């Protein structure tokens, strides 16, 4: 029997829900009608800050951003992803205006909040590392710029790897469903798509890739393509169990 991995459900459970466009991460209560109105006002101020920034009026942009942040902190608290984004944006305005100490303070605070809420291996956290790297480069501190840029790359590589793994799981799930529906050719295509990713990410000896070989071998056997079944069964290296194909016993794992 094939098993469908529930990665998608986990992603939804651990995902970040929103109310009125604001993340509930770190929010201890649901905003009241009055608070929602305040958050809308903060949105308006934030948009004005963006427009002022685009016009090069950094002083005005900072003023709008700070007013927006004051409202958000009152309603959402500081431990919130929306607040982290606001700190990050304000830091970037300070950077553009040449106030590097203020820029460093706000972008660093944004990073701390994102790490606490999202963890290190997240795209928003990577954004904060990247912004700190470019800020330190602008400040002339090349060693710290190099440090944060390397960390940015490391995080992004981990994110890409995780996305590949999740994609392989989805292909495998699709293959299982197609196999159970009798769509064997489609199932085979999906198994091979999962296998290609898993061989790249894990190599051939990893249990996940070995599971792919086993699934493909058993499907070929179901399709009465015995030579192909034997070919993939022989790739399974677990000698504790065996795949039986007709009267030929091939060492491996089902």
N, C-alpha and C positions, 0 to 999 in steps of 0.2 A: 504493500500500500504506500502510495506517495503522500507526503505531507506538505501542506501549504504554510509557509512561514508568515507570521502575522506582523510583519514590519510596518505595514501601512497603518494598522490600528495603533501601534505604538507611537507612530509619528503624529497621529491625530491627538492621542491622549497627552503627549508631552508638548504639543504645539502651543503657541501663545494665542489665547483668545482675546477679543477686543470688545470694548463697549464704547460706542460713539467714536470709534477710531483710536481709542486709547487702550494700551496694553493693560491687562489685569495683573500681570506679573508684579508682585510686590504691593498690590492694592488690597487693602484689608476689607473693603466694602464696595458695594455697587454705588456709583455716583447717583445722588438725588437729582431731581429735576433742576434745582438751583445750581448744583455742581456741574451738571451738563451744560447749562447756560454759561457758566464761568469758563468751562473748557472750550466752548465755541468762541468765546471772546479771546482766549489764549490762541486759538487757531488763527483768528483774524490778525492778531498782533504778530504772530509768527510769520504769516504771509507778507505782512508789511515789512518785516525784517528782511525777508528774502528779496523783496523788490528794492529796498534801500541798498542792500548788498550788491545787487546787480547794477545799480546806478553808481556804485562806488562811494556811497555815503555810509561809511563804516560806523561812524559815530551814531547815526540815527538807527542803523541796523542793530547795533549792540543794545541801544535803548529799548527797541521793540522786543528783541529776544529776551532781555532781562525781565521785562514786564510779563512776557508770556511765561517764562520759567517761574516767576513768583507765583503766578496763578496755579500753574501745574503742580508745583511743590505743595501748595496748600491743599489741593484736592487729591493728588495722587501720592504724595510723599516722595522722598528722594530715591527710594529703591524701586525704580520703575523704568522700563525700557524706553518709554516715551521721553522721560526726563533725561535719560542717558543720551538719546539722540539730540535733544536740545542743547545739552552741555557740549556735545561734540561740535554741533553747528556753531555755537557761540565761540568755541575755541578756534574754529577755522576763521571766523571773522576777525578775532583778535590777532591771529597769525597774519592775515592779509593786511591788517592795519599796522603791523610791526610790533605789537605788544606781545612778545614771546613768552614772558613769565605767565601772563594771564592765559595765553593760548595753551601752555603746558599744563596749567592747573586744571582747566576745564576738560581738555582732551583726556588727561590722566584720570580724572574723576569718572568720565564717561566709560573708560576702559574698565575701571574697578567695578562699576555697576554691571556692565555687560558680562564680565567674567563671573561675578557672583550669581547672576541670574541664568545666563546661557551656557556658562562654562567656556573653556578656552577654544575648543574646536567648533567655532561658529563664525559665520560670515560677518556678523556685526562686530564681534570681537576682533576678527582679522582686520576689519576696517579701522578700528581704533589703533591697533598696532601699526598699521600702515601710515595713519595720520601722524602718529608720534615719530615714526621713522622719517617722514618728509619734513616734519617740524624741526627735528634735531639736525637734519641736513641743512635746512635753511639757517639754523643757528650756528652752523659751522662745527658741530660736534659729530664728526664722521664716525667715530667708534660707536656711539649710541645709535646713530642713524643706521649703521650696519647691523647692529644687534636687533633692533625692532623690525627692520626689513626682512632679516632672516627668519624671525619669528612669524612674520606675516606669511612668508612663503611656506613655512612648515605647516601652519594652520590650514592654508588653502589646499596644500597637497593632501592633508588628512581629510578635508571636506570632500575633495574630488574622489579620494579612495572610498569614502563612505558612500557617496552617491553611486559609484560604480557597483559596490557590493549590493546596495539596495536595488539597483536596476537588475542585477543578476538574480536576486531573490524574486523580483517581480516576473522576470522571464520564466524562472523555474515554476512559480505559481501558475502562470498561464499555461505552461506545458502540462502540468498536472491536470488542470481543468480540461484542456483539449484531449488529453489521453483518456480521461474518464468519460468524455463525450464521444470517444471513438474517432476523433480527428487526429489520427496518428501522424500524418505528414506534417501537420501544423505543430503538433506537440514536439516532434523531432526538431523542427526548425528552432523552436523556443528553447529546447534543451541545449542545442548547440550555441545559441546566443549567450545563454547563461554560462556555458562551459568556456567560451572564448574569454569572457570577462574574468571568470574565476581562475583560469590558467594564468592570466596576466597579473592578477592581484595576489593570488595565493601560491601559484606554482602547481605542479602536477601531483605532488605528494600530500597536499593538505586534505583533510577529511571532507571539506566542502567540494573540492574538485573531484575527489574520489567518489563522492556521492553522485556527481554528474555522470561519471563514467558508468557507474552502476545503473543509474536510471536509463541511460541511453542503451546499454546492453540489454536490459530487460524489455525495453520498448521494441528494439530490433527483434528480440526473440518473439514478442507478441505478434509482430508483423511478419513472422516466419522468415526473416532475413538472418539465417543462422550464422553465416560466415561473419557478417558485420557484428552480430551479437557477441560472437566469440572474440572478435578483435577488440571490442571495448571492455569486455569482461576481463581480458588478460591485463588491462591497464590498472585494474583494481589490485592494490598491493596488500590489503588486509588479509592475512592468512588465517585468521581466527574463524572466518566464516567462508562459505563457498557459494558461488552462483552455479546452479545446475542447469545446463542447456542440453536438452535431449539426453543422450547417453554419454555426453562429454562433460566431465566435471572440470570447471575452470576455477582456480582459486580466486577468491575475491569476496566482496561484501555487497549484499543486496540493498 
